[in-house]
Amino acid sequence: MEKALEPGDCDRILLSAFERGDIDATLALYEPGAVLFRENGEAMTGLEAIGHQNAAIIALNPKFTIDFIHSTLSGDGTLATTRMKCHLAGTAPDGQRINSSVHTLEVLRKQPDGTWKYVIDDPYGSMREIMPGCGG
């Protein structure tokens, strides 16, 4: 399984795993108590809940195009934030085509083995303020 050796690797590996349909690879990027936000702003905690959400994304047969990934490290190098802007193209269960922009905001922690994992993952975090119904 591919390892995230830099904070931005988590985003690249996650999108690749979604496209391959590899749920285990998506979950390997999260700490056990990680938080993932839904589009509506609802927080889900833990790998089981995150797995359900990630499975729903895999079901869209997604294809992603990354515009950018920016990372900022804490002074001691143990925490990082990342922001990624990408586009998702997929197919909903009813056959309708989906085209969506995603502009993430994430918090990651360096693990004892030197890899990085998500602690907080908000796929819409950098755009939530402008999203209707998300409380800004």
C-alpha positions in Angstrom: 0.0 0.0 0.0 1.3 3.4 -0.9 2.6 5.5 2.0 2.1 9.3 2.5 5.6 10.5 3.0 4.6 14.2 2.7 1.3 15.8 3.9 0.1 16.4 0.3 0.7 12.8 -0.6 -2.5 11.9 1.4 -4.7 13.8 -1.0 -3.0 12.2 -4.1 -3.2 8.7 -2.6 -6.8 9.2 -1.5 -8.0 10.3 -4.9 -6.1 7.5 -6.6 -7.7 4.9 -4.2 -11.2 6.3 -4.9 -10.6 5.9 -8.6 -9.4 2.3 -8.2 -12.2 1.5 -5.8 -9.8 0.5 -3.0 -11.7 1.2 0.3 -8.8 -0.2 2.4 -6.3 2.2 0.9 -8.6 5.2 1.6 -9.0 4.1 5.3 -5.3 3.6 5.8 -4.8 7.4 5.4 -6.9 8.2 8.5 -6.1 8.0 12.2 -8.6 5.8 14.0 -10.4 8.7 15.7 -10.3 11.0 12.6 -13.1 13.3 11.7 -14.5 13.6 8.2 -17.1 16.2 7.3 -20.0 15.6 4.9 -21.0 18.2 2.3 -23.8 19.5 4.6 -21.2 20.1 7.4 -22.1 17.1 9.5 -19.0 15.5 11.2 -18.4 11.8 11.2 -15.9 10.3 13.6 -14.0 7.0 13.3 -13.0 4.6 10.5 -16.4 2.9 10.3 -18.3 6.1 9.5 -15.5 7.3 7.2 -15.6 4.0 5.4 -19.3 4.3 4.7 -18.8 7.8 3.3 -15.8 6.7 1.2 -17.7 3.7 -0.2 -20.4 6.1 -1.4 -17.7 8.1 -3.3 -16.3 4.9 -4.8 -19.8 4.0 -6.0 -19.8 7.1 -8.2 -16.9 5.6 -10.2 -15.1 8.9 -9.7 -12.4 10.5 -11.8 -10.5 13.4 -10.3 -8.4 16.3 -11.7 -6.2 18.1 -9.2 -5.7 21.8 -9.7 -3.4 22.3 -6.7 -2.4 20.9 -3.3 -0.8 23.3 -0.7 0.6 22.2 2.6 1.8 24.1 5.7 3.8 22.4 8.4 3.8 23.3 12.1 7.1 24.6 13.6 8.0 21.2 15.0 7.0 19.3 11.8 4.4 17.0 13.5 1.2 18.7 12.2 0.2 20.0 8.8 -2.7 21.6 7.1 -3.4 20.9 3.4 -5.7 22.6 1.0 -6.5 20.9 -2.3 -8.7 22.1 -5.1 -9.9 19.4 -7.5 -12.7 18.5 -9.8 -14.8 15.3 -9.5 -16.6 13.6 -12.4 -18.7 10.6 -11.7 -22.0 8.9 -12.1 -24.8 8.9 -9.4 -26.6 5.7 -8.6 -29.6 7.0 -10.8 -27.2 7.3 -13.8 -27.0 11.1 -13.6 -23.6 12.5 -14.4 -21.9 14.4 -11.5 -19.4 17.2 -12.0 -18.3 18.9 -8.8 -15.6 21.1 -7.4 -13.9 20.2 -4.2 -11.8 22.6 -2.2 -10.5 20.8 0.9 -9.1 21.8 4.2 -7.4 19.1 6.2 -5.3 18.6 9.4 -2.7 15.8 9.3 -0.4 14.3 11.9 3.0 12.8 11.3 3.0 9.2 12.5 5.8 7.4 14.4 6.8 5.7 11.2 7.2 9.1 9.4 4.1 8.8 7.3 1.2 11.2 7.5 -2.5 10.6 8.2 -5.7 12.7 8.3 -6.9 13.8 11.7 -9.6 16.2 10.3 -10.7 16.0 6.7 -13.2 18.5 5.3 -13.5 18.1 1.6 -15.4 21.4 1.4 -13.6 23.2 4.1 -12.0 26.0 2.0 -15.3 26.8 0.3 -17.8 26.1 3.1 -18.4 29.8 3.8 -20.0 30.3 0.4 -22.0 27.0 0.3 -25.8 27.4 0.8 -27.1 25.7 3.9 -23.8 25.0 5.5 -23.8 27.7 8.1 -20.7 29.5 6.7 
